[in-house]
Amino acid sequence: MEVTQHLVQRRKFLKRFGMGAAGVSAAVLLSNGLSKAKQGGDLAKEELDKLSEKYAKLDKRSKLMMRGMFVLLGIDVLLLI
């Protein structure tokens, strides 16, 4: 009887240990994903700022051609730039 009780306690310990390790690894994974998402958002914002500056430097004819291309491609959202 003593041996089976020892095995049950051992299994409970291993189960709890496994669940704890899974929880820690999930937390680390979420933390890494969040930091990468923030970095990606920062890079995208910088790229949009660069493109906005380059668009502002274009002459009127080039801007008109770009807007026409946006309408033809169905990218009407970019007309708000």
C-alpha positions in Angstrom: 0.0 0.0 0.0 2.8 2.3 0.8 4.4 1.9 -2.6 1.3 2.8 -4.5 0.8 5.9 -2.4 4.4 6.9 -3.1 3.8 6.4 -6.8 0.6 8.5 -6.7 2.4 11.4 -4.9 5.3 11.1 -7.4 2.9 11.3 -10.4 1.1 14.3 -8.8 4.4 16.1 -8.4 5.5 15.4 -11.9 2.1 16.5 -13.2 2.4 19.8 -11.3 6.0 20.3 -12.4 5.0 19.8 -16.0 2.2 22.2 -15.8 4.4 24.8 -14.1 7.0 24.4 -16.8 4.4 24.8 -19.5 3.1 27.9 -17.9 6.5 29.5 -17.7 7.3 28.7 -21.3 3.9 30.1 -22.5 4.6 33.3 -20.5 8.1 33.7 -22.1 6.6 33.0 -25.6 3.9 35.7 -25.1 6.5 38.1 -23.8 8.8 37.6 -26.8 5.9 37.9 -29.2 4.8 41.1 -27.7 8.2 42.7 -27.9 8.6 41.6 -31.6 5.2 43.0 -32.4 6.2 46.4 -30.8 9.4 46.4 -32.8 7.5 45.6 -36.0 5.1 48.4 -35.4 7.9 50.9 -34.8 9.6 49.8 -38.0 6.4 50.1 -39.9 5.8 53.6 -38.5 9.3 54.7 -39.5 8.8 53.4 -43.0 5.4 55.2 -43.4 7.0 58.4 -42.2 9.8 58.0 -44.8 7.3 57.3 -47.5 5.2 60.3 -46.5 8.2 62.6 -46.6 9.1 61.3 -50.1 5.6 61.8 -51.3 5.5 65.3 -50.0 8.7 66.1 -52.0 7.0 65.0 -55.3 5.8 67.6 -57.8 2.1 68.1 -58.6 2.2 66.0 -61.8 3.7 63.0 -60.0 1.2 63.3 -57.1 -1.7 63.4 -59.6 -0.3 60.3 -61.4 0.1 58.5 -58.0 -3.5 59.3 -57.0 -4.8 58.1 -60.3 -2.9 54.8 -59.9 -4.3 54.4 -56.4 -7.8 54.9 -57.7 -7.3 52.4 -60.5 -5.8 49.8 -58.1 -8.5 50.4 -55.5 -6.3 51.7 -52.8 -8.5 54.7 -52.0 -7.4 54.8 -48.4 -4.0 56.1 -49.5 -5.7 59.2 -51.0 -5.9 60.6 -47.5 -2.2 61.1 -47.3 
